[in-house]
Amino acid sequence: MDNNGFQALQENVRGLIITPGHPNYDASRSVYNGMIDKRPAAVLRVSQVADVIAGVNFARDNGMDLALRGGGHSAPGFGTCDGGLVLDFADRTGVRVDPAAQTARAEAGTTWADFNHATNAFGLATTGGIIGSTGVAGLTLGGGIGYLARKHGLSCDNLISADVVTADGKFLTASATENDDLFWALRGGTGNFGAVTSLEFTLHPVDVVYGGVVIYLLEQVEAVGQLYRDYIATAPEDMGIFLGFHQGPPVPFLPQEHHGKPVVVVVGCWTGPHDEGERQWQQFLDVAPVAGSFVGPIPYPMLNTLFDPMLPKGLQAYWKAEFLPELSDDVIGVARKFGARVPSPQTANHYYPINGAAQRVGQEETAFPYRDANFSVAIAGMWESPEDNAANTRWVRDYHQALRPYGAGGGYVNFLDADDQSSIQDNYGGNYARLARIKAKYDPGNLFHVNQNIKPAA
Ligand SMILES: Cc1cc2nc3c(=O)[nH]c(=O)nc-3n(C[C@H](O)[C@H](O)[C@H](O)COP(=O)(O)OP(=O)(O)OC[C@H]3O[C@@H](n4cnc5c(N)ncnc54)[C@H](O)[C@@H]3O)c2cc1C
C-alpha cells in the first residue's frame, strides 16, 4: 500500500500515522533490538481506544500484517514488521492508582519505570520486570518474572482485567467474570488474542526495599551457586533474588581490575523489615570473597531502574530460554563453562527463581505453563557491534544446547527469539491445545500473528 492509502485511516484516528518519507519514520520503525531492521508500511501512534479499533479494522480489511508495540523490548522484534501496520502504544502511558482498593490500571504503552513511579507514590507495587524500559503489556501478557514473583506471583497472576480489541474490531473486557476464556489466555499467551488497550493489576505494599547486588569472581561459582540453590528452595518469600553470569560491570563498587572479567552475581530485593533483610543478605556476603557489593535500603522503583543505563535501546540482541526443575551441580558446571566466556559487557545470563507464590497458581489456572519448574533461565545476548553477531549468537545457541538436557522441556516465551517458533508447543506444554481453541474463537484468521504465534485450532 502506498502512503496515500493511509489517508482514509488518518481521517478515522486522532493519533499520528508515520509512513516512509516522514522525518520520524526511521525512529518510529526501530525497536529495542538494533538487529531488527524492518520497514512497516505505516506506524500508527495510537492516542485513543478508537484508534486501536480503527487500526485493527484497517489492517484486517486490507490483508496487512499487524504488529503491536508496547515497550518494544521483544528480542525477536515483534513490535514491528515489514510492509504492515504497527500500532505503537508509546503515547498511552497513563496509570490510574486506586490506593484504597490497592489496584492500578495502566494503559498499554506504559513501561515498568512509569508504572513503578506511579504506584510508589502510594507505597504500592506489583510484580514487574527488572529493567525500567520494558513494557508492561508485553511482559505481563507473556507471564512476567520479577523480584516480587516469589511473594506475589507473576505479573499475569496479578492481572485483574484487561481491555482488548479483538480481530473483529470489538472492544471486550477480559476478567475472571467476563470473557474468562480470553482472560485465561491473556495470562501467558502473549499478544495472540487481540490488541490490549489497558491492564488492571492488584498492588501490594512495597516501598523502600533492602536490595542490590553482590559480585564474585567466577572461580567462586560453586560456593555461591550451592548457597543460592539451598537458600532459594526455602527462603522467606520476602526475598526475590536471582543468580547471574556477566562480565564485571564498570560500576564504582567493583574495583577496576575486575571490569570485563567473568563474574557471578546475585541480585535481589527483600521486601520485609530491613534489619531482617540485612541478616538475609549477610550469608551472600559471607559465602565467598566478594569482589564488589552494593546492598542496602533502596526505593523499589530505583532498584528496578538501576541497570537501565547499561542496556540502552539499539543494542544487538539474541536470546534463548529454558525452564529448569533444579539447579544441579551439573547445571552449575554448564553455567561456569559458558560464564567464563560471556561475550559482551551487556550480555546477561540469569537464573530467575519462580517458586513461592508463582507456584501456588495451578498449571491450568492461567496459560503460563511450567508452574512446577523452579527456575526460568534467560540467556540474553546483547552487544554493541553487528560485527559480533555471528560469534555472540553462537555463544547463546551453544549455551542453550548445553542446558537443554537439564531443562523441563520448554522456555519462557518472553525470553525466546524468532527462530523458536517451531518449539512454541513445547513452550506451552499442556496448555497449548486450549490456547489454540481460544485463538480460533477470538482470532480465527490469525490477524495477530506477529508474535510467538499460537495457530488457531482447526
Ligand atoms: C532489557 C530487557 C529486560 C527484560 N527483563 C524482563 C524481566 O525482568 N522479566 C520478564 O518477565 N521479562 C523481561 N524481559 C522480556 C520481556 O518480557 C519481553 O521482551 C516482552 O515481550 C517485552 O514487552 P514489551 O511491551 O516491551 O515488548 P514489545 O516488543 O512491544 O511487545 C512484545 C510482545 O507483546 C505483544 N504486545 C505488546 N503490546 C501489546 C498490546 N498492547 N496488546 C497485545 N499484545 C501486545 C506484542 O505483540 C509482542 O508479541 C526483558 C526484556 C529486555 C529486552
The ligand as a MOL file (V3000), in Angstrom:
LIG
                    3D

  0  0  0     0  0            999 V3000
M  V30 BEGIN CTAB
M  V30 COUNTS 53 58 0 0 0
M  V30 BEGIN ATOM
M  V30 1 C 16.3410 -5.4070 28.7080 0
M  V30 2 C 15.2280 -6.3800 28.9100 0
M  V30 3 C 14.8640 -6.7580 30.1910 0
M  V30 4 C 13.8240 -7.6640 30.4070 0
M  V30 5 N 13.5050 -8.0250 31.6880 0
M  V30 6 C 12.4690 -8.8780 31.8990 0
M  V30 7 C 12.0800 -9.2310 33.2220 0
M  V30 8 O 12.6360 -8.7710 34.2010 0
M  V30 9 N 11.0400 -10.0820 33.3660 0
M  V30 10 C 10.3720 -10.6160 32.3160 0
M  V30 11 O 9.4470 -11.3830 32.5230 0
M  V30 12 N 10.7300 -10.2990 31.0620 0
M  V30 13 C 11.7490 -9.4490 30.8240 0
M  V30 14 N 12.1170 -9.1360 29.5440 0
M  V30 15 C 11.4310 -9.7850 28.4350 0
M  V30 16 C 10.1400 -9.0460 28.1490 0
M  V30 17 O 9.1370 -9.5690 28.9860 0
M  V30 18 C 9.7050 -9.2450 26.6920 0
M  V30 19 O 10.6860 -8.7240 25.8400 0
M  V30 20 C 8.3730 -8.5660 26.4430 0
M  V30 21 O 7.8570 -9.0400 25.2450 0
M  V30 22 C 8.5240 -7.0600 26.3980 0
M  V30 23 O 7.2980 -6.4130 26.2990 0
M  V30 24 P 7.2460 -5.0100 25.5300 0
M  V30 25 O 5.8570 -4.4930 25.6420 0
M  V30 26 O 8.3520 -4.1380 25.9690 0
M  V30 27 O 7.6130 -5.5000 24.0480 0
M  V30 28 P 7.0010 -5.3100 22.6040 0
M  V30 29 O 8.1300 -5.6210 21.6950 0
M  V30 30 O 6.3300 -4.0080 22.4510 0
M  V30 31 O 5.9180 -6.4430 22.5400 0
M  V30 32 C 6.2700 -7.7800 22.8130 0
M  V30 33 C 5.1250 -8.7170 22.5260 0
M  V30 34 O 3.9850 -8.3170 23.2620 0
M  V30 35 C 2.8900 -8.0820 22.4150 0
M  V30 36 N 2.2480 -6.8160 22.7840 0
M  V30 37 C 2.8450 -5.6410 23.0560 0
M  V30 38 N 1.9120 -4.7060 23.3080 0
M  V30 39 C 0.7080 -5.3200 23.1840 0
M  V30 40 C -0.6350 -4.8910 23.3140 0
M  V30 41 N -0.9360 -3.6420 23.6160 0
M  V30 42 N -1.6150 -5.7820 23.1020 0
M  V30 43 C -1.3330 -7.0770 22.8080 0
M  V30 44 N -0.0810 -7.5310 22.6590 0
M  V30 45 C 0.9210 -6.6600 22.8550 0
M  V30 46 C 3.4540 -7.9470 21.0230 0
M  V30 47 O 2.5700 -8.4740 20.0630 0
M  V30 48 C 4.7170 -8.7490 21.0580 0
M  V30 49 O 4.4700 -10.0650 20.6710 0
M  V30 50 C 13.1330 -8.2060 29.2980 0
M  V30 51 C 13.4810 -7.8130 28.0070 0
M  V30 52 C 14.5130 -6.9190 27.8120 0
M  V30 53 C 14.9100 -6.5440 26.4010 0
M  V30 END ATOM
M  V30 BEGIN BOND
M  V30 1 1 1 2
M  V30 2 1 2 3
M  V30 3 2 2 52
M  V30 4 2 3 4
M  V30 5 1 4 5
M  V30 6 1 4 50
M  V30 7 2 5 6
M  V30 8 1 6 7
M  V30 9 1 6 13
M  V30 10 2 7 8
M  V30 11 1 7 9
M  V30 12 1 9 10
M  V30 13 2 10 11
M  V30 14 1 10 12
M  V30 15 2 12 13
M  V30 16 1 13 14
M  V30 17 1 14 15
M  V30 18 1 14 50
M  V30 19 1 15 16
M  V30 20 1 16 17
M  V30 21 1 16 18
M  V30 22 1 18 19
M  V30 23 1 18 20
M  V30 24 1 20 21
M  V30 25 1 20 22
M  V30 26 1 22 23
M  V30 27 1 23 24
M  V30 28 2 24 25
M  V30 29 1 24 26
M  V30 30 1 24 27
M  V30 31 1 27 28
M  V30 32 2 28 29
M  V30 33 1 28 30
M  V30 34 1 28 31
M  V30 35 1 31 32
M  V30 36 1 32 33
M  V30 37 1 33 34
M  V30 38 1 33 48
M  V30 39 1 34 35
M  V30 40 1 35 36
M  V30 41 1 35 46
M  V30 42 1 36 37
M  V30 43 1 36 45
M  V30 44 2 37 38
M  V30 45 1 38 39
M  V30 46 1 39 40
M  V30 47 2 39 45
M  V30 48 1 40 41
M  V30 49 2 40 42
M  V30 50 1 42 43
M  V30 51 2 43 44
M  V30 52 1 44 45
M  V30 53 1 46 47
M  V30 54 1 46 48
M  V30 55 1 48 49
M  V30 56 2 50 51
M  V30 57 1 51 52
M  V30 58 1 52 53
M  V30 END BOND
M  V30 END CTAB
M  END
